[in-house]
Amino acid sequence: MEATELKACIRTTSGKGPARRFRKEGRIPAVFYGQGAEAIHLSVNAAELLKIIRAKKENVFIKLMIDGDNSPEKLSLLKELQVEPVSRRFYHADFYEVRMDHRLTLDVPLHFTGIPVGVVNGGELQHLKRDLKICCLPSVLPDFIEINVTSMEIGDSIKVQDIPVPDGVSVLDPGDVGVAIVAIVKVSVPQAEAAAADGAAKAEGAAAAAGASPKKGDAKG
C-alpha cells in the first residue's frame, strides 16, 4: 500500500466567508475523521490534491502532514471530494482515518485483459460490472483486480463468484451477479437500406398491377 504525503493546516474558522477566502488562496476546506476519533477541521492545497488524484484516481491513500497538531501524520483515505458543478473546482474534501489493523470496505476497479475467442469469431464483449466491492486490511488492498477474458466463447459469461481475488480479500458482492458476457452481435438493416427496399417493393407492386389483365366487367364491346 502506497501513501502520498499532503500538507494540511488546522482550520480554526468555519462558515461560507472563511471558506471563500480559502478557495481564493488556492486552498479548500477539509475534515479528517475516523471511528472514535474527534473530527479535525483542515485546509489543503487544491493543486497538490489534484496532482495526487491524477496520479492515482482509485482509492487514494494520503498521509496528511498536519501543521500544528500533536500527531502531525494522519494516514487517511480520500472518502469524498465535492466539486463545483460549473467551474469544476474542488469545493470540500473528506479524509477518513486508515488504521492498519482495521479492515476497509471499498470498491476496487476491474481490469479486463485479453481478446475473447468469441470476439474473434464475431461476438461482442459486454461489461456488466466495472468494479468489485471488497473488504480487507489496508496492507493487502489491491489497486485493481484483473480478469483474463481470452478463453471466453460466444455465450460465455463471468460472474462475481468466478473472479479470483488475492489472499486476505473478501468479496462482498453477490456471487451470481454478472460481470461480463460475450454476446452475439445483432445485425440491423440501416434505415436508408430498409427504405430503399420498401420503395423497390412498392414499385414492383405498382408495375405488376399495371400489367394485370382487365376484369370482364371492364371489357369494351
Secondary structure, DSSP 8 states (H G I E B T S, - for coil): ---EEEEEEE----SHHHHHHHHHTTEEEEEEEETTEEEEEEEEEHHHHHHHHHH--SS-EEEEEEET-SS-EEEEEEEEEEE-TTT--EEEEEEEE--TTS-EEEEEEEEEES--HHHHTTEEEEES-SEEEEEE-GGG--S-EEEE-TT--TT-EEEGGG----TT-EE-S-TT-EEEEEEE------HHHHHHHHHHHHHHHHHHHHTS---GGG---
